Amino acid sequence: DEGRVNCCDDPLVADRGFDEANHNWTVEYPEAYVIPFDGGSSTDAQRSDAEANRMAQWLMDNGIEVHRATSDFSWNGQTFKENSYVVWMDQALRGIALTALSAGQDVSDRITQLYAPPGAWSHGYLWGADVVEIPSGASFSPATAPIADVDTLQGGLRDATAPWHAVTLRGTAEARAVLDLLRDGVDGEVAEAPFTTATGSAMPAGSLIFPQAAAGALQAAGEEAGMWFEPVSSKPVTTQLDEAPRVAVLVADASPAESDTSWSLRQIFGPDVGFVTTVAGKDSLDRSPTDPLANYDVIYNTGQNYPAARYARAQARLRALFERGGGYIATSVSSTNFSFLNNAQPALIQGTLTQGSDSADGGIARWSNVGSTGPLTGGFSATDNLYLPSNVTWFSNLPNGSAIDGRYLTNLDTMFIAGLWRDRSASARNAPMIVHGTTLVGSRYLGLATNPFSRGDAEREWPLVAQAALWSNRTDE
């Protein structure tokens, strides 16, 4: 627990031009970090106990001592349940803990260029678990004990006798559990509007609803994934969901290699992910004797243009997928993913979905969940974190009828919390960065103005992609 040393007291360092003001990048260690574990309670301090366990296990795997609270405690007006994890920062490997759990620093006023972005990285801010930093000097003294194993997950049915059971996806583990249920023959539905459970609790649009007939499978899935299915006596309007959505990764290469995008998609959707080539190669949309999209429900584009008119067969096959209810997910792995919708022939949207961008070297931003009553972001907090691999990107134009789910914060200095972004464009202020809509043929799309799969690590955004695939897949209707 010794204090930080100065970087530049040594004359050999100072004589080479290094000084404290410009070259000492160390920060004061916080008192501790808390990774809440709700254990099925209603405190909502932790969005996903399964993700909290994964974070705690990762820390222990890397030699960081983790403690467990032996009773409920409060700090700064927030209540944490017994068994929540506490990482005290007076331990030998606190440097690794700080690097992993803190957001890092906004270095925009100190340097002009990085060797390579992103300028900030954080498991605590970009993985699926909520993490709370307790600043240095805070009055904080919960009773804790060191651990060697993570908590036992709790979940299942709140009321096994209810006619329907609903769950909101808040983590990737929950998404995988729901997809497994669908693969095992359990029929589900996606709520198209917010609703109230049989006990009076509010559930957001996008929640998954399952019938009483599947109670046994739901109980087992809930226990394993650490999620609770809430009792429902009166359903809202829903979209039918009978099978796990099969995701076509749209590529240009006839022999595509695994990438951070395809690898990440497989972490979510497992075996239901495959490559589909647009126009190149004998198995492409344009040349294959059979339709490569026939066994898929959702397209995830990796930067492919909508095929030109000379590729009539490819155009027809894409059109057929959308007309039977196939979904479309576009992220800023390439701005072409958005112009794909703009350039479709015949037209799929009115107006354009256009990406705006400001040069940056990446980092961590904050966004406002303005679509909390919509079908995509109900599992996210009112304000949440976003990974920016390089440039700051948003939507400068939206199609007619689209809905905005997320916006950057109005104050750009509050919005950008770590990384390198020097010349901050005012256009990013309050700009939309998550949108959804319905095409002219009735299919659905998601637009996300960042790349959630860059380097395969920004797992906080993965439940949004899973949710978009479930909601946009209308091929089961």
Buried (B, 14 or more C-beta within 10 A) or exposed (E): EEEEEEBBEEEEBBEEEBEEEEBBEEEEBBBBBBBBBBBBBEBEBBBBBBBBBBBBEBBBEEEBBBBBBEEBBEBEEEEBBBBBBBBBBEBEEBEBBBEBBBBBBBBBEEEEEBEEBBBBBBBBBBBBBBBBBBEEEEEBEBEBEEBEEBBEBBBBBBBBEBEBBBBBBBBBBBBBBBBBBBEEEBBBBBBBBBBBBBEEEEBBBBBBBBBBEBBEBBBBBBBBBBBBBBBBEEBBEBBBBBBBBBBBBBBBEBEBEEBBBBEBBBBBBEEBBBBBBBBBBEBBBBBBEEBBBEEBBBBBBBBBBBBEEEBEBBBEBBBBBBEBBBBBBBBBBBBBBBBBBBBBEEEBBEBBBBBBBBEBBBBBBBBBBBBBBBBBBBBBBEEBBBBBBBBBBBBBBBBEEBBBBBBBBEEBEEBBBBBBBBEBBEEBBBBBBBBBBBBBBEBBBBBBBBBBBBEBBBBBBBBBBBBBBBBBBBBBE
